[in-house]
């Protein structure tokens, strides 16, 4: 089969690999029907993910059709369409029992697919702990509608959930890239008083304005004044940082009101510093880290009910044979790309 493989830092190659096989009774083999490129894949390409192993097939955003299951798999059957979770988790360790599946203690726990074990920018993928990692797609939901349920939409859903949003809150979302747009839709489920999206890119600001006319969209230079005009609390009640730069990290805590919650889900290329003397007295609560992606069933139910629709994010489509072209376009933000859908040839 064709598989996009991380062969060395700075190098992905589309090569031939054997079709994966069941190696554990809790595995499933899935024929990939659709995949996408995530900024985390770019971090692997650039050598910013030390745990990523050269030789692995990349890709962790995907849907597919189950073709084979191990003897202990009960939740899915061959022939079933499924969304694939970004995370592998056993469901039984201390962290999994508490819903912190990103920290599963299994050797393949957490973000493994496309990082430490072969992922899904390929024709087939083996999914460990298939009963946890695979979620059947409702009949009225397409592959494109469900493509992001296991990763960036799961991230947005988790970020909104842990931010403790109320209907009286002003919520600031920093970044309107793919994950930021997914986060926005999930924040809207909580009906806060105001939602402000801060984004540098003109095209992305226009996209938010067109899709969500009730959302306030600003540039970084406008952000503080707009927040202060919407609320007299000295900043946003909730800040969700999805952009991942030194500047946006500083914006997140500076534009939060005293005693606010700052949720940081962005992945940074280098360490960030908390300047505690400057923060002293703001009494901020920080929530940080990787998604606990165990809400795929709830997310797919919301998609089926029409409450979430991320298909406008798919702006480009490529066959797997042209996946490297898709990477070039995505990494350089060419042709107004937001997300690319990768189909089998």
C-alpha positions as CSV (number, residue, x, y, z in Angstrom):
1,X,0.0,0.0,0.0
2,X,1.0,3.7,-0.4
3,X,1.9,5.4,2.9
4,X,3.3,8.8,3.6
5,X,6.3,8.1,5.8
6,X,8.5,10.3,8.1
7,X,11.9,9.1,6.8
8,X,14.1,11.8,8.4
9,X,13.8,15.2,10.0
10,X,12.5,17.5,7.3
11,X,11.5,14.7,5.0
12,X,8.2,12.9,4.3
13,X,8.1,10.3,1.4
14,X,5.2,8.4,-0.1
15,X,6.5,4.9,-0.2
16,X,5.2,1.3,-0.4
17,X,4.5,-0.6,2.8
18,X,2.8,-3.8,3.7
19,X,-0.9,-3.6,4.6
20,X,-1.1,-3.7,8.4
21,X,-2.3,-6.8,10.2
22,X,-3.9,-7.6,13.5
23,X,-1.2,-7.9,16.2
24,X,-3.4,-7.7,19.3
25,X,-7.0,-9.0,19.8
26,X,-8.1,-5.5,20.6
27,X,-6.9,-4.1,17.2
28,X,-8.9,-3.2,14.1
29,X,-7.7,-2.8,10.5
30,X,-9.4,0.2,8.8
31,X,-9.4,1.0,5.1
32,X,-8.9,4.8,5.0
33,X,-11.6,6.6,3.2
34,X,-10.5,10.2,4.0
35,X,-7.6,11.8,5.8
36,X,-6.3,15.3,6.4
37,X,-3.2,17.2,7.2
38,X,-2.8,18.8,10.7
39,X,-0.3,21.4,11.9
40,X,1.0,18.7,14.2
41,X,2.1,16.8,11.1
42,X,4.1,19.8,10.2
43,X,5.7,19.9,13.6
44,X,6.8,16.3,13.0
45,X,8.2,17.2,9.6
46,X,10.2,20.1,11.2
47,X,11.6,17.9,14.0
48,X,9.6,19.6,16.7
49,X,8.1,16.3,18.1
50,X,11.0,14.4,19.6
51,X,8.8,11.3,20.3
52,X,7.9,10.9,16.6
53,X,9.8,8.0,15.2
54,X,11.4,8.0,11.8
55,X,9.9,5.3,9.7
56,X,6.3,5.8,10.9
57,X,3.4,6.5,8.6
58,X,2.1,10.0,9.5
59,X,-1.5,11.2,9.8
60,X,-4.0,11.2,12.6
61,X,-7.1,12.9,11.1
62,X,-9.1,10.2,9.3
63,X,-12.2,8.3,8.6
64,X,-12.5,4.8,7.2
65,X,-14.3,1.5,6.8
66,X,-13.5,-1.4,9.2
67,X,-12.2,-4.4,7.3
68,X,-11.0,-6.7,10.1
69,X,-11.2,-6.8,13.9
70,X,-9.4,-8.7,16.6
71,X,-11.2,-11.3,18.7
72,X,-11.8,-8.9,21.7
73,X,-13.3,-6.0,19.6
74,X,-17.0,-5.6,20.4
75,X,-17.8,-2.0,19.5
76,X,-17.3,-2.1,15.7
77,X,-17.8,-4.7,13.0
78,X,-16.3,-5.1,9.5
79,X,-18.0,-2.9,6.9
80,X,-18.8,-0.2,9.4
81,X,-17.9,3.5,8.7
82,X,-15.9,5.0,11.5
83,X,-14.2,8.1,12.7
84,X,-10.8,7.5,14.1
85,X,-9.6,9.1,17.3
86,X,-6.3,10.9,17.4
87,X,-5.5,9.2,20.7
88,X,-5.0,5.6,21.6
89,X,-6.2,4.7,25.1
90,X,-6.7,1.5,27.1
91,X,-9.8,2.8,29.1
92,X,-8.7,1.1,32.3
93,X,-5.7,2.9,33.8
94,X,-6.0,5.6,36.4
95,X,-5.9,8.4,33.8
96,X,-8.4,6.8,31.4
97,X,-10.9,6.1,34.3
98,X,-10.8,9.9,35.0
99,X,-11.3,10.9,31.4
100,X,-7.6,12.0,30.9
101,X,-7.0,9.7,28.0
102,X,-4.2,11.8,26.6
103,X,-2.1,10.5,29.5
104,X,-3.0,6.8,29.2
105,X,-0.2,4.8,30.6
106,X,-0.3,2.1,27.9
107,X,2.9,2.1,25.8
108,X,0.8,3.1,22.8
109,X,-1.4,5.5,24.9
110,X,-2.1,9.1,24.1
111,X,-1.1,10.6,20.7
112,X,0.4,7.5,19.1
113,X,-1.2,7.2,15.6
114,X,1.0,9.0,13.1
115,X,3.6,9.7,15.8
116,X,4.9,6.6,17.5
117,X,3.0,4.0,15.5
118,X,1.8,4.1,11.9
119,X,-0.9,6.5,11.1
120,X,-3.5,7.1,8.4
121,X,-2.1,9.1,5.5
122,X,-2.1,5.7,3.8
123,X,-4.5,3.2,2.3
124,X,-4.9,1.2,5.5
125,X,-4.3,1.7,9.2
126,X,-4.1,-0.5,12.3
127,X,-6.0,1.0,15.3
128,X,-5.1,-0.3,18.7
129,X,-7.8,-0.5,21.4
130,X,-10.4,-0.2,18.6
131,X,-13.4,-0.1,20.9
132,X,-12.0,3.2,22.3
133,X,-10.4,4.6,19.2
134,X,-13.1,4.0,16.6
135,X,-16.6,5.6,16.6
136,X,-19.3,4.5,14.2
137,X,-20.4,7.4,11.9
138,X,-24.2,8.0,11.9
139,X,-25.9,7.2,8.7
140,X,-26.9,10.8,8.0
141,X,-23.3,12.0,8.4
142,X,-20.8,12.0,5.6
143,X,-17.1,11.2,5.8
144,X,-16.3,14.9,5.2
145,X,-18.6,16.0,8.0
146,X,-17.0,13.6,10.4
147,X,-13.3,14.0,9.2
148,X,-12.3,16.2,12.1
149,X,-14.3,14.6,14.9
150,X,-11.3,12.6,16.2
151,X,-8.7,15.4,16.3
152,X,-9.2,19.2,15.8
153,X,-12.9,19.1,16.5
154,X,-12.2,16.9,19.6
155,X,-9.6,19.5,20.6
156,X,-12.1,22.4,20.2
157,X,-14.8,20.5,22.1
158,X,-12.4,19.7,24.9
159,X,-11.1,23.2,25.1
160,X,-14.6,24.7,25.4
161,X,-15.6,22.1,28.0
162,X,-12.7,22.7,30.3
163,X,-13.0,26.5,30.0
164,X,-16.1,26.4,32.2
165,X,-18.0,28.9,30.0
166,X,-21.2,30.5,31.2
167,X,-23.9,32.5,29.4
168,X,-22.6,35.7,31.1
169,X,-19.0,35.3,29.8
170,X,-17.0,37.1,27.2
171,X,-14.9,34.5,25.5
172,X,-11.7,35.4,23.5
173,X,-10.4,32.9,21.0
174,X,-6.9,33.6,19.7
175,X,-6.4,32.2,16.3
176,X,-8.9,31.3,13.5
177,X,-6.9,28.5,11.9
178,X,-8.6,25.1,11.6
179,X,-8.4,24.3,15.3
180,X,-9.5,27.8,16.2
181,X,-12.5,27.5,13.9
182,X,-13.5,24.2,15.4
183,X,-13.1,25.7,18.9
184,X,-15.3,28.6,17.9
185,X,-18.2,26.2,16.9
186,X,-17.8,24.4,20.2
187,X,-17.8,27.6,22.3
188,X,-21.0,28.7,20.5
189,X,-22.7,25.6,22.0
190,X,-22.4,27.3,25.4
191,X,-24.1,30.5,24.2
192,X,-21.7,33.0,26.0
193,X,-22.7,36.7,26.0
194,X,-19.9,37.7,23.7
195,X,-17.4,35.8,21.5
196,X,-14.4,37.6,20.2
197,X,-12.0,36.0,17.6
198,X,-8.6,37.5,17.2
199,X,-6.8,36.6,13.9
200,X,-4.0,38.2,11.9
201,X,-4.9,36.7,8.5
202,X,-7.4,38.8,6.4
203,X,-8.9,35.7,4.7
204,X,-9.5,33.9,7.9
205,X,-11.1,37.0,9.5
206,X,-13.4,37.3,6.5
207,X,-14.3,33.6,6.7
208,X,-15.4,33.9,10.3
209,X,-17.4,37.1,9.6
210,X,-19.2,35.3,6.7
211,X,-19.9,32.1,8.5
212,X,-20.7,33.5,12.0
213,X,-22.0,37.1,11.7
214,X,-22.8,37.3,15.4
215,X,-19.1,36.8,16.4
216,X,-16.8,39.8,16.9
217,X,-13.7,39.5,14.7
218,X,-10.6,41.6,15.4
219,X,-7.0,42.0,14.6
220,X,-4.4,41.8,17.4
221,X,-4.1,45.6,17.4
222,X,-7.9,46.0,17.9
223,X,-8.4,43.2,20.4
224,X,-7.8,45.0,23.7
225,X,-10.0,48.0,22.9
226,X,-12.8,45.8,21.6
227,X,-12.8,43.7,24.7
228,X,-12.9,46.7,27.0
229,X,-15.8,48.1,25.0
230,X,-17.8,44.8,25.4
231,X,-17.1,44.3,29.2
232,X,-16.1,46.4,32.2
233,X,-14.3,43.5,33.8
234,X,-10.8,44.4,32.6
235,X,-10.6,41.7,29.9
236,X,-12.1,38.5,28.8
237,X,-13.6,36.0,31.3
238,X,-12.3,33.1,29.3
239,X,-9.4,33.0,26.9
240,X,-8.6,30.1,24.6
241,X,-5.2,30.3,22.9
242,X,-5.1,28.2,19.7
243,X,-2.5,30.1,17.6
244,X,0.7,28.9,19.2
245,X,3.2,31.8,19.0
246,X,5.2,33.8,21.6
247,X,3.0,36.9,20.8
248,X,-0.3,35.0,21.2
249,X,0.8,33.3,24.4
250,X,1.4,36.7,25.9
251,X,-1.8,38.1,24.6
252,X,-3.7,35.2,26.3
253,X,-2.8,36.2,29.8
254,X,-2.6,39.9,29.3
255,X,-6.1,40.2,27.8
256,X,-7.7,37.9,30.5
257,X,-9.5,39.7,33.3
258,X,-8.4,39.1,36.9
259,X,-9.5,35.6,38.1
260,X,-10.1,34.5,34.5
261,X,-9.5,31.0,33.0
262,X,-6.9,30.9,30.3
263,X,-7.0,27.6,28.3
264,X,-3.9,26.9,26.2
265,X,-4.3,24.2,23.6
266,X,-1.8,25.5,21.0
267,X,1.4,23.5,20.3
268,X,4.5,25.7,20.4
269,X,7.8,25.2,18.7
270,X,9.7,26.4,21.8
271,X,9.1,26.9,25.5
272,X,6.9,29.7,26.8
273,X,7.6,31.7,29.9
274,X,5.2,32.7,32.6
275,X,6.4,36.2,33.8
276,X,4.9,35.7,37.3
277,X,6.0,39.1,38.7
278,X,3.9,40.8,35.9
279,X,1.0,38.5,36.5
280,X,1.0,38.8,40.2
281,X,-2.5,39.8,41.5
282,X,-4.3,38.7,38.3
283,X,-5.0,35.3,40.0
284,X,-5.4,33.5,36.7
285,X,-6.2,29.8,36.3
286,X,-4.3,28.2,33.4
287,X,-5.5,25.0,31.8
288,X,-3.0,23.6,29.3
289,X,-2.0,20.6,27.3
290,X,-3.1,18.0,24.7
291,X,-6.7,17.1,24.1
292,X,-8.4,14.4,26.0
293,X,-10.2,13.1,23.0
294,X,-12.9,10.8,24.4
295,X,-16.0,12.7,23.3
296,X,-16.2,11.6,19.7
297,X,-19.6,10.0,20.1
298,X,-21.0,13.2,21.5
299,X,-19.4,15.2,18.7
300,X,-20.8,13.0,16.0
301,X,-24.2,13.2,17.6
302,X,-24.0,17.0,17.5
303,X,-23.0,16.8,13.8
304,X,-25.9,14.5,13.1
305,X,-28.2,17.0,14.7
306,X,-26.8,19.9,12.6
307,X,-25.4,21.7,15.6
308,X,-21.8,21.5,14.3
309,X,-20.7,21.7,10.7
310,X,-17.0,21.8,9.9
311,X,-17.2,21.0,6.2
312,X,-16.6,24.7,5.2
313,X,-13.0,24.1,6.5
314,X,-12.3,21.7,3.7
315,X,-11.2,24.0,0.9
316,X,-9.0,21.7,-1.1
317,X,-9.1,18.0,-2.1
318,X,-6.3,15.7,-3.3
319,X,-5.7,12.1,-4.1
320,X,-3.2,10.3,-1.9
321,X,-0.7,10.2,-4.7
322,X,-0.6,14.0,-4.5
323,X,-0.3,14.3,-0.8
324,X,3.1,16.0,-0.9
325,X,1.6,18.7,-3.1
326,X,-1.1,19.1,-0.5
327,X,1.6,19.5,2.2
328,X,3.4,22.2,0.3
329,X,0.2,24.1,-0.1
330,X,-0.9,23.7,3.5
331,X,2.5,24.6,5.0
332,X,2.8,27.7,2.9
333,X,-0.9,28.7,3.2
334,X,-1.3,28.9,-0.6
335,X,-4.5,29.5,-2.5
336,X,-6.4,30.4,0.7
337,X,-6.2,26.8,2.0
338,X,-7.8,26.0,5.4
339,X,-7.9,22.2,5.4
340,X,-7.2,19.6,2.7
341,X,-9.1,16.3,2.4
342,X,-7.0,13.4,1.1
343,X,-8.9,10.7,-0.8
344,X,-7.7,7.3,-1.9
345,X,-6.6,7.2,-5.5
